Amino acid sequence: MMLKNKILTAGLFLITTLTFSQSVYVGKHDEISHTSLDSANNAIFVFFKDYYKKIDLETFEIDSVKIVVDPQFEFMGCKPVLVNSNYYFVHTQGGIVYKLQNDTIVRVDNSFNHKMQINSSIFVYDDKIVRYGGYGFWSARNFFTYFDTDLLEWETISPVNSKEVPKGTFDGLYILDHDNAYIFNGKSIDDFNKTEMYFNNEVWKYNLKLNEWRYLGTSELIDLTHFPHPIRYKKSLLVLYTNGISIIDLGNNKYIKFKHGKYSHNVIASLNHYFLNDRFYFFFYSKEDNNNEVYLKSASENEFIGEFISDKPFYSNYNLLKGSFSLVAGLLFTALLANFGFKQFKKRKKIVLLDNGLRHQNKFIEFDQKAMEILRLLASGTAVSSNKILSLVEEKQYSAAHNERIKVQKLEEINLKIKTLLSFNGDIIQSKKSEEDKRIRQYFINKNLFFLSKKDLLK
């Protein structure tokens, strides 16, 4: 019994090994129209002009089925889309939809080729064919539509819960993760020159359940020149380059780079490749010198993805930086406003020096130029010598004694006017002898009574 179990175990191991290492001939490259993954039935479909091949991914066995094609149908102008095990072919320019029914491709829509959704993103969500964006008539769409299988017409999806919407794009990339569709790396039309297009670096997320847009940030360009068909890898996109592999994970905002694995550098760039049940399924040429004989092979993740190189965020959200800047600017403005208000409050309580007089609250009293010079000198300093004030009022034609009287009269005049302004009995300007030289008299004023600006201090 134990021997029998060992034989069975060895047999299963051999079958598994052969299955994982084997490849299967698909056909000539120039005869292949499209390929498509049927994940529910673990199969890959390869469509030719008048037949298709169904490849079982467990056994690599092939069923070849002859099909009848509508005379107006062209494979190259349509994209195969699988919905509930039914194959539809959606026209890449407009609203025309075909369906594979009983080995016959027939047209099923009530629409027309309006050429307004050229190179839109087409995918399946909630058992519906959905498309986003597209180019047409010198403009790009910025909304989703879906194919109503009852009306056989296209209906729009309105972003009713959105506060903002993206600019229209086409020829871009998408990642579908449950209810979220990430839209990025598309092209847009210049608003001022409708014949010019440019790379749109914005990354957006649309919740198809809530009908809500959310701007995520901006990213660098993903160059698809050499490998135009990224692989849907788990909840990410795997992009092949000549010198390596990149994985775009928008759910976690990661952009991860790897070296090529054992097989990833051999894939055919013009065909789609797939990831299912932890394995990659890819098409390759049988020989380097024969670029027409196509084979399908499977590989594990370790065989397909090489060594880790780097990891960084895929997009940067400058709106968050703008928001932080706006918050700081708002706080700064509030502080400045509060400071300004405080200064205005202080101004109302204190005496304000003007060019031609003093203002206190709602009262004003006029002074001549010499009196204002004396007031500024006293209000901005500690103590001012008698000679300094005398130099401001003296007249050279008068004697020293007469000029002294002029000084005293000017100070008395200032004191009297300020008493009137403040309704105050005491003298604002007072004097005392210098502690260093008793022969020198100094004049001083309570400068806390005055509101002094930088302009006042510089005068």
C-alpha positions in Angstrom: 0.0 0.0 0.0 2.9 2.4 0.9 4.6 1.5 -2.4 1.4 2.4 -4.3 1.1 5.7 -2.5 4.8 6.5 -3.4 4.1 5.7 -7.0 1.1 7.9 -7.1 2.9 10.8 -5.4 5.8 10.4 -7.8 3.4 10.4 -10.7 1.6 13.5 -9.6 4.9 15.3 -9.1 6.1 14.3 -12.6 2.8 15.5 -14.1 3.0 18.8 -12.2 6.6 19.4 -13.3 5.8 18.6 -16.9 2.8 20.9 -16.8 4.8 23.8 -15.3 7.7 23.4 -17.7 5.9 22.7 -20.9 5.0 25.1 -23.7 2.5 24.8 -26.5 2.5 26.0 -30.1 -0.2 28.6 -30.7 0.2 29.7 -34.3 1.8 32.2 -36.6 2.2 35.7 -35.2 0.9 37.5 -38.3 -2.3 35.5 -38.2 -3.2 36.2 -34.5 -5.8 38.9 -34.1 -6.3 39.0 -30.3 -5.7 37.0 -27.1 -7.9 37.0 -24.0 -7.9 35.4 -20.6 -10.9 33.5 -19.3 -10.0 33.3 -15.6 -13.2 31.6 -14.6 -12.5 28.6 -16.8 -8.7 28.8 -16.5 -8.1 29.2 -20.2 -6.7 31.6 -22.8 -8.4 32.3 -26.0 -6.4 33.1 -29.1 -8.5 34.6 -32.0 -7.6 34.2 -35.6 -9.5 35.4 -38.7 -12.2 32.7 -38.9 -11.5 30.5 -35.8 -10.2 30.6 -32.3 -8.1 28.4 -30.1 -9.0 27.7 -26.5 -5.9 26.7 -24.4 -6.5 24.9 -21.1 -4.0 26.4 -18.7 -3.9 23.2 -16.6 -3.2 20.7 -19.3 -2.1 23.0 -22.2 -4.5 21.1 -24.4 -6.0 23.1 -27.3 -9.5 23.2 -28.7 -9.7 24.8 -32.1 -13.2 26.2 -33.0 -14.3 27.4 -36.4 -16.4 30.7 -36.3 -18.6 32.6 -38.7 -17.8 36.3 -38.8 -20.2 39.2 -39.6 -19.0 40.7 -43.0 -18.7 44.1 -41.3 -16.7 42.8 -38.4 -12.9 43.5 -38.2 -11.0 41.9 -35.4 -8.3 44.6 -35.3 -10.8 47.4 -34.7 -12.4 45.7 -31.7 -11.3 44.5 -28.2 -12.5 41.2 -26.9 -14.3 41.5 -23.5 -15.5 38.5 -21.5 -18.7 38.9 -19.5 -20.2 35.9 -17.7 -18.4 33.5 -20.1 -19.8 35.4 -23.1 -17.4 37.1 -25.5 -18.2 40.6 -26.7 -16.1 42.6 -29.1 -16.2 46.3 -28.4 -15.2 48.7 -31.2 -12.3 50.8 -30.1 -13.7 54.0 -31.7 -17.3 54.1 -30.8 -20.5 52.4 -29.8 -20.5 49.3 -32.0 -20.6 45.9 -30.0 -20.4 42.4 -31.4 -21.0 39.1 -29.6 -19.9 35.6 -30.1 -23.1 33.5 -30.2 -23.0 29.8 -31.1 -19.7 30.2 -32.9 -20.9 33.2 -34.8 -19.8 36.8 -34.3 -22.9 39.0 -34.7 -23.5 42.7 -34.0 -25.8 43.2 -31.0 -25.8 47.0 -30.3 -28.3 49.7 -31.2 -25.6 52.3 -31.4 -23.2 53.5 -34.2 -19.6 54.1 -34.7 -19.5 57.7 -33.4 -15.7 57.9 -33.2 -15.9 59.8 -29.9 -14.2 57.3 -27.7 -11.1 56.4 -29.6 -8.5 54.6 -27.5 -10.7 54.6 -24.4 -10.0 52.3 -21.4 -12.3 49.2 -21.6 -12.9 46.8 -18.8 -15.6 44.8 -17.0 -17.1 45.9 -13.6 -20.2 44.4 -12.0 -20.8 42.2 -15.0 -21.0 45.3 -17.3 -18.7 46.5 -20.1 -17.4 49.8 -18.9 -15.2 52.3 -20.8 -13.6 55.5 -19.7 -12.3 58.5 -21.7 -11.4 58.5 -25.3 -10.6 60.9 -28.1 -12.9 62.4 -30.7 -13.6 65.6 -32.5 -10.6 67.5 -31.1 -11.5 66.7 -27.5 -11.2 64.0 -24.9 -13.8 62.5 -22.7 -13.7 62.5 -18.8 -16.5 60.2 -18.0 -17.5 56.5 -17.8 -20.1 54.8 -20.0 -21.4 51.2 -19.8 -23.1 48.9 -22.2 -26.7 48.1 -21.2 -27.3 44.5 -22.3 -31.1 45.0 -22.0 -31.3 48.2 -24.1 -28.2 47.2 -26.1 -27.1 50.8 -25.9 -24.4 52.8 -24.1 -25.4 54.7 -21.0 -23.4 57.3 -19.0 -22.2 57.0 -15.4 -22.6 60.4 -13.7 -20.1 61.3 -10.9 -22.9 62.7 -8.7 -20.9 62.5 -5.5 -17.8 64.3 -6.8 -16.6 67.8 -5.9 -14.1 67.8 -8.8 -13.5 65.9 -12.0 -10.4 65.2 -14.1 -9.5 66.6 -17.5 -10.5 64.2 -20.3 -7.9 61.7 -21.4 -7.3 58.9 -23.9 -4.8 56.2 -24.7 -4.1 55.8 -20.9 -3.8 53.1 -18.3 -6.1 51.9 -15.6 -6.1 49.6 -12.6 -9.4 48.1 -11.4 -9.3 47.2 -7.7 -12.8 46.1 -6.4 -14.9 49.2 -6.7 -12.0 51.6 -7.4 -10.8 52.4 -10.9 -7.5 54.2 -11.0 -7.0 56.3 -14.2 -3.5 57.6 -15.1 -0.8 58.0 -17.8 -3.2 59.3 -20.5 -3.1 62.0 -23.1 -5.1 65.2 -23.1 -5.9 67.9 -25.6 -4.5 71.4 -25.2 -7.3 73.9 -24.3 -5.9 76.6 -26.5 -4.7 74.5 -29.5 -7.1 71.6 -30.2 -4.6 70.0 -32.6 -2.0 69.6 -29.8 -2.0 66.7 -27.3 0.2 66.3 -24.2 0.9 63.8 -21.5 -1.4 64.2 -18.6 0.5 63.3 -15.4 -2.5 63.3 -13.1 -3.6 60.2 -11.2 -7.3 59.9 -10.3 -9.4 57.3 -8.5 -13.0 56.8 -9.3 -15.3 54.8 -6.9 -17.7 53.0 -9.2 -20.0 52.2 -6.3 -20.2 55.7 -4.8 -19.7 57.5 -8.2 -17.1 59.7 -6.7 -13.8 61.1 -8.1 -10.8 61.7 -6.0 -7.5 63.4 -7.2 -4.5 61.5 -6.0 -1.5 63.4 -7.4 0.9 63.4 -10.3 3.3 60.8 -11.6 6.1 60.4 -14.1 5.4 59.1 -17.6 5.3 55.3 -18.0 6.9 54.7 -21.4 5.1 51.9 -23.3 7.0 52.4 -26.5 8.7 49.0 -26.5 6.1 47.0 -24.5 2.7 48.5 -25.0 0.7 45.9 -23.0 1.2 45.9 -19.3 0.3 42.7 -17.4 -2.6 42.8 -14.9 -0.7 41.5 -11.9 -2.8 40.9 -8.8 -4.1 44.4 -7.9 -1.3 46.1 -9.8 0.2 46.6 -13.3 3.4 45.0 -14.3 5.3 47.0 -17.0 8.1 45.4 -19.0 11.0 47.5 -20.2 14.1 46.5 -22.1 16.3 46.7 -19.0 13.8 45.5 -16.3 10.4 45.3 -14.8 8.2 47.9 -12.9 5.2 47.2 -10.8 2.7 50.0 -10.2 0.6 49.5 -7.1 -1.7 52.4 -6.8 -3.7 51.1 -3.8 -0.5 51.5 -1.7 1.1 54.2 -3.9 4.2 52.1 -4.7 6.4 52.0 -7.8 8.7 49.0 -7.5 11.5 48.1 -9.9 13.0 44.7 -10.5 15.5 43.1 -12.8 14.3 40.7 -15.5 13.6 37.2 -14.5 14.5 34.0 -16.3 11.8 34.4 -18.9 10.4 38.0 -18.8 12.9 39.3 -21.4 11.7 36.8 -24.0 8.0 37.8 -24.3 6.5 39.1 -27.5 6.0 42.8 -27.0 3.0 43.1 -29.4 0.8 40.5 -27.6 -1.0 40.5 -24.2 0.4 38.3 -21.4 -1.4 37.2 -18.3 -1.1 36.3 -14.6 -3.4 33.8 -13.0 -3.3 31.6 -9.9 0.3 32.7 -9.0 1.7 32.0 -12.5 2.5 34.1 -15.5 1.4 32.9 -19.0 3.3 34.6 -21.8 3.8 34.2 -25.6 7.3 33.9 -27.1 8.9 33.0 -30.3 10.3 29.5 -30.8 13.7 30.8 -32.1 15.4 34.2 -32.1 15.7 34.0 -35.9 12.0 33.1 -36.4 9.7 35.9 -35.4 6.5 34.3 -36.6 6.1 30.9 -34.8 4.3 31.8 -31.4 4.3 29.5 -28.4 2.6 29.9 -25.0 4.5 29.1 -21.8 4.0 29.5 -18.0 6.4 30.5 -15.3 6.3 31.1 -11.6 6.6 34.6 -10.1 10.3 34.0 -9.2 11.0 32.8 -12.8 9.4 35.9 -14.3 10.3 38.6 -11.9 14.0 39.1 -11.1 15.9 40.8 -8.2 14.5 43.8 -6.4 16.0 47.1 -7.4 14.1 50.0 -5.8 10.8 51.1 -4.2 9.4 54.6 -4.2 5.9 56.3 -4.3 4.3 56.3 -7.7 2.5 59.6 -7.4 3.1 62.8 -5.4 0.2 64.9 -4.1 1.2 68.6 -4.4 -2.3 69.5 -3.3 -1.5 68.2 0.1 1.6 70.4 0.1 -0.5 73.3 -1.2 -3.0 72.6 1.6 -0.2 72.6 4.2 1.1 75.8 2.7 -2.3 77.3 2.7 -2.8 76.3 6.4 0.5 77.8 7.3 -0.2 80.9 5.3 -3.7 81.1 6.9 -2.2 80.9 10.4 0.4 83.5 9.5 -2.2 85.8 8.1 -4.3 85.3 11.2 -1.2 86.1 13.4 -0.5 89.2 11.3 -4.2 90.2 11.5 -4.1 89.7 15.2 -0.9 91.7 15.5 -2.4 94.4 13.4 -5.5 94.5 15.5 -3.4 94.6 18.7 -1.4 97.5 17.3 -4.6 99.3 16.3 -5.9 98.7 19.9 -2.7 100.2 21.3 -3.0 103.1 18.9 -6.5 103.9 20.2 -5.2 104.0 23.8 -2.0 105.9 23.1 -0.9 109.2 21.6 -0.2 108.9 17.9 2.4 111.2 16.4 1.4 112.7 13.0 3.3 115.0 10.7 1.4 118.1 11.9 0.2 117.2 15.4 -1.0 114.6 17.9 -4.0 112.3 17.9 -5.5 110.6 20.9 -8.6 108.5 20.3 -10.9 110.8 18.4 -9.1 114.1 19.4 -6.5 116.0 17.4 -4.3 118.9 18.3 -2.0 120.7 15.9 1.7 121.5 16.5 4.2 123.4 14.4 7.2 121.6 12.9 9.7 122.5 15.8 7.3 121.2 18.4 6.9 117.9 16.5 10.7 117.6 16.3 11.0 118.0 20.1 8.2 115.5 20.7 9.7 112.9 18.5 13.1 113.4 20.1 11.7 113.1 23.6 9.3 110.1 22.8 12.0 108.1 21.1 14.8 108.7 23.6 15.5 108.4 27.3 16.6 111.9 28.4 17.4 114.9 26.2 19.8 117.6 27.2 18.7 121.2 27.3 21.2 122.2 24.6 19.8 119.6 22.2 16.3 121.1 22.5 17.7 124.6 22.4 19.4 123.7 19.1 16.0 122.9 17.6 14.3 126.2 18.5 17.0 128.9 18.7 17.2 131.8 16.3 20.7 133.0 15.6 19.7 136.7 15.6 18.7 136.5 19.2 20.8 136.4 22.3 21.4 133.3 24.4 19.0 134.5 27.1 16.3 135.2 24.6 16.7 131.8 22.9 16.4 130.2 26.4 13.1 131.9 26.9 12.0 130.7 23.4 12.9 127.1 24.5 11.0 127.4 27.8 7.9 128.9 26.1 7.9 126.1 23.5 8.0 123.4 26.2 5.3 125.1 28.1 3.2 125.4 25.0 3.6 121.6 24.3 2.7 120.7 27.9 -0.4 122.9 27.8 -1.7 121.4 24.5 -1.1 117.8 25.6 -2.9 118.5 28.9 -5.8 119.7 26.8 -5.6 116.6 24.6 -5.5 114.2 27.5 -7.5 116.1 30.0 -4.5 115.8 32.3 -3.4 118.2 35.0 0.3 117.5 35.3 3.1 118.3 32.9 4.0 115.6 30.3 7.4 117.0 29.7 9.5 117.2 32.9 13.1 118.1 33.6 15.9 117.3 36.1 19.6 117.9 36.5 22.0 115.4 35.1 23.4 113.1 37.7 26.8 113.3 36.0 26.9 117.1 35.6 24.6 119.2 37.8 25.1 122.2 35.4 23.2 120.3 32.7 19.4 120.1 32.7 17.8 117.1 31.0 14.2 116.8 29.7 12.3 113.6 29.5 8.8 112.3 28.7 6.9 109.1 29.5 7.3 107.5 26.1 4.8 104.7 27.1 2.1 107.3 26.4 3.0 107.4 22.7 2.5 104.9 19.9 5.7 105.0 17.8 6.0 103.4 14.4 9.3 102.6 12.7 8.8 105.7 10.6 8.6 107.8 13.7 11.8 106.3 15.1 13.7 106.9 11.9 12.8 110.6 11.8 
